[in-house]
Amino acid sequence: MTALPHSGGSRFEPDLDDLRPLDADDDVSDERDDDLLDPDGPDPDAPDPDALDPDGDQLDLEARHSLRRVAGLSTELSDVTEVEYRQLRLERVVLVSVWTTGSEVDADNAMAELKLLAETAGSHVLEGLVQRRPRPDAATYIGRGKVDELREVVVATGADTVICDGELTAAQLRNLEDRVKVKVIDRTALILDIFASHAKSAEGKAQVELAQLQYLKQRLRGWGGNLSRQAGGRAAAGGGIGGRGPGETKLETDRRRINTRIAQLRARLRDLDSTRTTKRAERVRNQVPSVAIVGYTNAGKSSLLNRLTSAGVLVEDALFATLDPTTRRTETADSRVYTLTDTVGFVRHLPHDLVEAFASTLEETARADLLVHVVDAADPDPEGQITAVRKVLADIGAASVPELMVFNKADLASGETLTVLRTHHPDSVVVSARTGQGTDELRRQVEQRLPRPEVEVRALVPYARGDLIDRIHTSGEFITSEHTAEGTRLVARVHADLAADLERYAV
């Protein structure tokens, strides 16, 4: 580029006068643009644009609340060797199940549920394999020949994980990993992993860690031969003379550390449980009935709690979205107070370690006055859900608690399915937590099945004792009431302690 000649002054050469810089006295207002467009100047009679809309130019509500996708901002890396820039990738898994009992439909439903569990844990399911056997193989879960077929599927699909629909022993895990050459986990480990990712509260995290450690302690030998290393002799990190010997194997060290951590977690859970025990004792002292919402995972328990009490708890179309119980206070139509508790969902073959770790949480269910058993009516096997939930209820000592069957998701289930379910369970209620269908009938059924006060009293309560009237509203049941000059004449059903306080006003 050829430089422009310069005269040494503050201006360019005369042949470029039209490009001279502006002086301080030059007018740089925006009016010069208007004069160029309209030589006669602006119309003095034209309305002021700002006067038409005092708020100025604004975006529509939809435009202000929407998100616009900007093209070209996605980072797609082909080289994932650099850890700090590695893209998060889903695990590629192959599902394996042994079909021992039931029909082929039952086996397909079990595999479909395992697929949902795997996807909830964050994986991409590539293939599902089912083998019909009278019982799982003691060495490899599936037959020896089927292990070679599984290896071929893993190589062909490029899978990096195999998930087995059962609880494997340490030997089965080790044998499968040695022959398939990829990571192998079982159904229990998968469920524990989902719980670990969904736990939010301190108590929930401690309960999940306790269950994971109890599961891992029995399977230390299944995670590699390096656990048998010994730290004796010169390997004993500076032990030297006097410190040589067989030492403690790494397996023994890990087991000791796990036992120590388990003891610490159990002590922490006892401290955390004191708050729930205090609240439970207060409800018992005030004789407030409690209702627990139980059911299969993802049956709609949290949605139903929100519909009945406006609790605002997390609702998500995912397995085990709720781990921490939520209790809300509500009232019947006649002003009796009771509580509704949303509990953790159950599943087929719920790990025993998980039930033991969540014992304090599940205790709310066993101590309830009524169980609202929520079933997903749109599920392919609702009767299987009912059987699985009742089995867990029996394990936690809640089998004798009165139960109200509720079939949820009526908006998604077919009319034929609902008819069959109502025929098998005539005392049930059909609802839809999403649309509100049947929730009024559910409220009436819950109120009718709540425990009623056992003592009937007739009293004339003076107006100065309004506290007694309030206690009847809260924990009792009015039959009749009449306001007189002397006070409130009433007939009510109350608990024994309140009946004793009303005895001096009996008529």
C-alpha positions in Angstrom: 0.0 0.0 0.0 1.3 3.5 -1.0 1.5 5.9 1.9 -0.3 9.2 1.5 2.0 12.2 1.2 1.9 14.5 4.3 2.7 18.2 4.4 3.8 18.2 7.9 0.8 20.2 9.1 -2.4 19.1 10.7 -4.2 18.5 7.4 -3.8 16.2 4.4 -2.8 17.4 1.0 -5.2 19.7 -0.9 -6.3 17.0 -3.4 -7.8 15.1 -0.3 -9.6 18.0 1.3 -12.8 16.1 1.5 -11.1 13.7 4.0 -9.8 16.3 6.4 -10.2 15.6 10.1 -13.0 17.3 12.1 -12.2 20.5 14.0 -13.5 21.1 17.5 -16.2 23.6 16.1 -17.6 21.1 13.6 -21.2 20.0 14.3 -21.4 16.2 14.7 -25.0 16.0 15.8 -27.3 13.3 14.3 -29.4 16.1 12.7 -27.0 16.1 9.7 -28.2 12.6 8.7 -31.8 13.7 8.9 -31.0 16.7 6.6 -29.4 14.5 4.1 -32.6 12.3 4.0 -35.0 15.2 4.1 -33.6 18.5 2.8 -36.6 20.5 4.2 -35.8 19.2 7.7 -38.1 17.3 10.1 -41.8 17.9 10.0 -42.8 19.9 13.1 -46.3 18.5 13.0 -45.2 14.8 13.0 -46.0 12.9 16.2 -43.1 12.1 18.5 -42.3 8.4 18.3 -41.6 8.2 22.0 -44.9 9.7 22.8 -46.8 6.8 21.2 -45.1 4.2 23.5 -43.7 5.6 26.7 -42.1 2.3 27.5 -40.1 2.3 24.3 -39.6 -0.7 22.0 -39.9 -3.9 23.9 -39.8 -7.6 23.0 -42.8 -9.8 23.2 -43.2 -11.9 26.4 -42.5 -15.1 24.4 -39.4 -13.6 22.8 -38.0 -12.4 26.2 -38.6 -15.8 27.8 -37.3 -18.0 24.9 -33.8 -19.2 24.3 -32.3 -18.9 20.8 -29.8 -21.5 19.6 -26.6 -20.0 18.3 -25.1 -22.0 15.5 -21.4 -22.9 15.4 -20.8 -23.0 19.1 -20.7 -26.8 19.6 -17.3 -28.2 20.5 -16.8 -31.7 19.1 -13.5 -33.2 19.8 -12.1 -36.2 17.9 -9.1 -36.7 20.2 -10.3 -37.5 23.7 -6.9 -38.3 25.1 -6.5 -34.9 26.8 -8.3 -35.2 30.1 -8.9 -31.5 30.7 -10.7 -31.2 27.3 -12.3 -34.7 27.2 -16.0 -34.8 26.2 -18.4 -36.6 28.5 -19.5 -39.8 26.9 -22.2 -42.3 28.0 -21.1 -45.8 28.8 -22.0 -48.3 26.1 -23.6 -51.3 27.8 -24.9 -54.8 27.0 -27.6 -56.2 29.2 -27.7 -59.8 30.2 -30.5 -61.7 32.0 -31.2 -65.3 33.1 -34.8 -66.3 32.6 -35.6 -68.8 35.3 -39.3 -68.5 36.0 -42.4 -66.9 34.6 -43.5 -66.4 31.0 -41.6 -64.8 28.1 -43.6 -61.6 28.7 -42.3 -61.5 32.3 -38.7 -61.9 31.0 -39.2 -59.1 28.5 -40.7 -56.8 31.1 -37.8 -57.5 33.4 -35.3 -56.7 30.6 -37.2 -53.4 29.8 -37.0 -52.4 33.4 -33.2 -53.1 33.5 -32.9 -51.0 30.4 -34.6 -48.1 32.2 -32.3 -48.5 35.2 -29.3 -48.5 32.9 -30.4 -45.4 31.1 -31.2 -43.6 34.4 -27.6 -44.4 35.5 -26.3 -42.7 32.4 -25.6 -45.3 29.8 -26.4 -46.1 26.2 -27.9 -49.6 25.8 -26.6 -51.4 22.8 -28.0 -55.0 23.1 -29.9 -57.2 25.4 -29.4 -60.9 25.9 -31.7 -63.4 27.7 -30.8 -67.0 28.5 -33.4 -69.6 29.6 -31.9 -71.7 32.5 -33.4 -73.3 35.5 -30.9 -71.4 37.7 -28.0 -69.0 37.1 -24.6 -70.7 36.6 -22.6 -70.7 39.8 -19.3 -69.7 38.0 -20.3 -67.3 35.3 -24.0 -66.5 35.9 -24.7 -67.6 32.3 -23.4 -70.8 30.8 -19.8 -71.1 29.7 -20.6 -71.3 26.0 -22.9 -68.2 26.4 -19.9 -66.3 27.8 -18.1 -66.7 24.5 -21.2 -65.4 22.7 -21.4 -62.5 25.1 -17.8 -61.7 24.3 -18.5 -61.7 20.6 -21.4 -59.3 21.1 -19.3 -57.0 23.2 -16.6 -56.9 20.5 -19.1 -56.4 17.7 -20.9 -53.5 19.4 -17.9 -51.8 21.0 -19.5 -52.0 24.5 -17.4 -51.1 27.5 -19.7 -52.5 30.3 -21.9 -55.5 30.8 -24.9 -55.3 33.3 -26.4 -58.5 34.6 -30.0 -58.6 35.8 -29.2 -60.3 39.2 -27.0 -60.1 42.2 -23.6 -61.7 41.3 -21.2 -63.2 43.7 -17.5 -62.2 43.8 -16.5 -65.3 41.9 -19.1 -64.6 39.1 -17.9 -61.0 38.8 -14.3 -62.0 38.5 -14.9 -64.9 36.1 -17.0 -62.8 33.8 -14.6 -59.9 33.7 -11.7 -62.2 33.0 -13.4 -63.7 30.0 -15.4 -60.8 28.6 -12.5 -58.3 29.1 -14.8 -55.4 30.1 -16.3 -54.1 33.3 -19.2 -56.2 34.7 -21.7 -55.0 37.2 -24.9 -56.5 38.6 -28.4 -55.1 39.2 -27.6 -54.3 42.8 -24.6 -52.2 42.0 -26.6 -50.4 39.3 -29.4 -49.5 41.7 -26.8 -48.3 44.3 -25.2 -46.1 41.6 -28.5 -44.5 40.8 -29.2 -43.9 44.5 -25.7 -42.3 44.8 -26.4 -39.9 42.0 -29.8 -38.9 43.2 -29.0 -38.5 47.0 -29.1 -34.8 48.0 -29.5 -34.6 51.8 -26.8 -35.5 54.3 -28.9 -38.4 55.5 -29.6 -39.7 52.0 -25.9 -39.6 51.1 -24.9 -41.4 54.3 -27.5 -44.1 53.8 -26.4 -44.7 50.2 -22.7 -44.9 51.1 -23.5 -47.3 53.9 -25.3 -49.6 51.5 -22.5 -49.4 48.9 -19.9 -50.3 51.5 -21.9 -53.2 52.8 -22.2 -54.5 49.2 -18.5 -53.9 48.4 -17.2 -55.6 51.6 -18.5 -59.0 50.5 -17.1 -58.6 46.9 -13.6 -57.3 47.4 -12.1 -60.3 45.8 -14.1 -59.7 42.7 -12.4 -56.5 41.7 -9.0 -57.7 40.7 -6.0 -59.8 41.8 -4.1 -56.7 43.0 -6.1 -56.8 46.3 -4.0 -59.8 47.5 -0.7 -57.8 47.6 1.2 -57.9 50.8 3.2 -55.1 52.5 5.8 -57.1 54.3 9.6 -56.9 54.1 11.1 -54.1 52.1 7.8 -53.3 50.5 6.6 -52.0 53.8 7.3 -48.4 53.1 10.4 -47.9 55.2 9.7 -50.7 57.6 13.3 -51.9 57.5 14.7 -54.2 60.2 12.1 -55.3 62.7 9.3 -54.5 60.3 9.7 -57.4 57.9 7.2 -60.2 57.8 4.1 -61.3 55.9 2.4 -58.0 56.8 -1.3 -57.2 56.1 -2.7 -57.9 52.7 -4.3 -55.1 50.8 -7.5 -57.0 50.9 -7.4 -57.1 54.7 -6.5 -53.4 54.9 -9.5 -52.4 52.6 -11.9 -54.6 54.6 -10.7 -53.0 57.9 -11.1 -49.5 56.5 -14.6 -50.4 55.2 -15.6 -51.7 58.6 -14.4 -48.5 60.2 -16.2 -46.3 57.7 -19.4 -48.3 58.2 -19.3 -47.8 62.0 -18.8 -44.0 61.4 -21.8 -43.9 59.0 -24.0 -45.8 61.4 -23.1 -43.4 64.2 -23.9 -40.4 61.9 -27.2 -41.8 60.9 -28.2 -42.3 64.5 -27.5 -38.6 65.1 -29.4 -37.6 62.0 -32.4 -39.8 62.9 -32.9 -37.9 66.2 -34.6 -35.1 64.3 -37.1 -37.4 62.7 -37.7 -39.2 66.0 -38.4 -35.9 67.7 -40.9 -34.8 65.0 -42.6 -38.3 65.0 -42.9 -38.1 68.8 -44.6 -34.7 68.5 -47.1 -36.0 66.0 -47.8 -39.0 68.3 -48.2 -36.7 71.3 -50.7 -34.5 69.4 -52.3 -37.7 68.0 -52.0 -36.5 64.4 -52.8 -39.4 62.0 -50.1 -40.1 59.4 -50.6 -41.3 55.8 -47.6 -42.7 53.8 -47.6 -42.8 50.0 -45.9 -45.9 48.9 -45.4 -47.7 45.6 -43.2 -48.7 42.7 -40.5 -46.3 41.5 -41.8 -43.7 39.0 -45.5 -44.6 39.7 -46.3 -40.9 40.4 -46.1 -40.7 44.2 -44.5 -37.2 44.3 -46.9 -35.9 41.7 -49.8 -37.2 43.8 -48.4 -35.5 46.9 -48.1 -32.2 45.0 -51.7 -32.6 43.7 -53.1 -33.2 47.2 -51.0 -30.7 49.3 -49.2 -28.4 46.9 -45.9 -29.6 48.4 -43.8 -28.6 45.4 -41.5 -31.6 45.7 -39.3 -32.7 42.7 -41.3 -34.5 40.0 -39.2 -36.2 37.3 -40.0 -39.0 34.8 -37.0 -41.0 36.1 -36.5 -44.0 38.4 -35.7 -43.2 42.0 -36.1 -39.5 41.6 -37.2 -39.3 45.3 -34.8 -40.6 47.9 -35.5 -38.2 50.8 -39.0 -38.5 52.4 -41.2 -35.4 52.4 -43.9 -34.9 54.9 -46.7 -32.3 54.5 -49.5 -31.3 56.9 -53.0 -31.2 55.5 -56.7 -31.2 56.6 -59.8 -33.2 56.0 -63.1 -31.5 55.0 -64.1 -31.4 58.6 -60.8 -29.7 59.7 -59.1 -32.8 61.1 -55.3 -32.5 60.7 -53.2 -35.4 59.3 -49.9 -35.7 57.5 -48.9 -37.1 54.1 -45.5 -38.5 53.5 -43.8 -39.2 50.2 -41.5 -42.2 50.5 -38.7 -43.7 48.4 -40.0 -45.9 45.5 -39.6 -49.7 45.6 -38.5 -52.0 42.8 -38.3 -55.7 42.1 -35.4 -57.4 43.9 -34.6 -54.3 46.0 -31.1 -54.8 47.4 -31.2 -56.0 51.0 -28.3 -53.7 51.9 -30.3 -50.8 50.6 -33.4 -51.8 52.8 -31.1 -52.0 55.8 -29.4 -48.7 55.2 -32.7 -46.9 54.7 -34.3 -48.5 57.7 -34.9 -45.2 59.5 -36.5 -43.7 56.5 -38.7 -46.7 55.8 -39.7 -46.7 59.4 -42.1 -43.8 58.6 -44.0 -46.3 56.4 -44.2 -49.0 59.1 -45.5 -46.5 61.6 -48.2 -44.9 59.4 -51.9 -45.2 60.1 -52.7 -45.7 56.4 -50.8 -46.6 53.3 -51.7 -45.1 49.9 -50.4 -47.7 47.5 -49.8 -45.9 44.2 -49.6 -48.2 41.1 -48.7 -47.1 37.6 -51.8 -48.2 35.6 -50.0 -47.6 32.3 -47.2 -50.0 33.2 -47.1 -53.3 31.2 -47.2 -55.3 34.4 -49.1 -53.4 37.2 -49.8 -56.6 39.1 -46.1 -57.4 39.2 -45.5 -53.9 40.7 -48.1 -54.6 43.4 -46.5 -57.9 44.3 -43.0 -56.4 44.5 -44.1 -53.5 46.7 -46.0 -55.7 49.1 -43.0 -57.9 49.4 -40.9 -55.0 50.5 -43.6 -53.8 52.8 -43.5 -57.2 54.5 -39.8 -57.0 54.8 -39.9 -53.7 56.7 -42.8 -54.7 59.0 -45.6 -52.7 57.3 -47.7 -55.6 55.9 -50.4 -55.1 58.6 -50.9 -51.4 58.0 -54.3 -50.6 56.3 -53.8 -50.1 52.6 -55.7 -48.0 50.0 -54.9 -49.0 46.4 -54.6 -46.1 43.9 -54.1 -46.6 40.2 -52.4 -43.6 38.8 -51.8 -42.4 35.2 -55.4 -43.0 34.2 -54.9 -40.6 31.3 -52.3 -42.9 29.8 -53.8 -46.4 30.6 -56.3 -48.1 28.4 -59.9 -48.5 29.4 -59.6 -52.3 29.2 -56.6 -52.3 31.6 -58.4 -50.0 34.1 -61.5 -52.3 34.0 -59.4 -55.4 34.8 -57.6 -53.6 37.6 -60.8 -52.4 39.2 -62.2 -55.9 38.9 -59.3 -57.4 40.8 -59.2 -54.5 43.3 -62.8 -53.3 43.8 -61.9 -51.0 46.7 -59.3 -49.1 44.7 -59.4 -45.5 43.3 -58.4 -44.5 39.8 -56.7 -41.1 39.5 -54.4 -39.1 37.3 -52.0 -36.9 39.2 -51.3 -34.9 36.0 -54.9 -34.0 35.1 -56.4 -34.2 38.6 -58.9 -36.9 37.6 -60.2 -38.8 40.6 -58.3 -36.8 43.3 -61.5 -35.6 45.0 -62.6 -39.2 45.4 -59.1 -40.1 46.7 -59.4 -37.4 49.4 -62.8 -38.7 50.5 -61.4 -42.3 50.7 -58.4 -41.2 52.7 -60.6 -39.2 55.1 -62.9 -42.1 55.6 -60.1 -44.5 56.4 -58.2 -42.3 58.8 -58.4 -43.5 62.5 -61.3 -41.8 64.3 -61.3 -40.6 67.9 -62.6 -43.3 70.2 -64.6 -41.3 72.9 -67.9 -39.6 72.4 -68.5 -36.5 74.6 -71.4 -34.1 75.2 -70.3 -30.8 76.8 -71.1 -27.2 77.1 -67.8 -25.4 76.7 -67.6 -21.8 77.8 -66.4 -19.2 75.3 -63.4 -18.6 77.5 -62.1 -22.1 76.7 -61.7 -21.6 73.0 -58.5 -23.7 73.2 -60.6 -26.8 73.8 -62.7 -26.1 70.8 -59.5 -25.6 68.7 -58.2 -29.0 69.9 -61.4 -30.7 68.9 -61.1 -29.1 65.4 -57.5 -30.3 65.2 -57.6 -33.9 66.5 -61.3 -34.6 67.1 -64.5 -34.8 65.1 -67.6 -32.7 65.6 -71.0 -34.4 65.5 -73.1 -31.4 66.4 -72.4 -28.0 67.7 -74.6 -25.1 68.8 -73.7 -21.6 70.1 -75.7 -20.6 73.2 -75.5 -17.8 75.7 -73.5 -19.9 78.1 -71.1 -21.3 75.5 -70.7 -23.9 72.8 -72.9 -27.0 73.2 -71.4 -29.8 71.3 -71.4 -33.5 70.7 -68.0 -34.7 69.4 -65.6 -37.7 69.2 -62.2 -37.0 70.8 -59.2 -38.9 72.1 -59.0 -40.0 75.8 -56.8 -37.2 77.0 -59.0 -34.5 75.5 -62.1 -36.3 76.8 -60.6 -36.0 80.3 -60.2 -32.2 79.9 -63.8 -31.8 78.7 -65.2 -33.9 81.5 -65.8 -30.9 83.8 -68.0 -29.3 81.1 -70.0 -32.5 80.4 -73.8 -32.2 80.2 
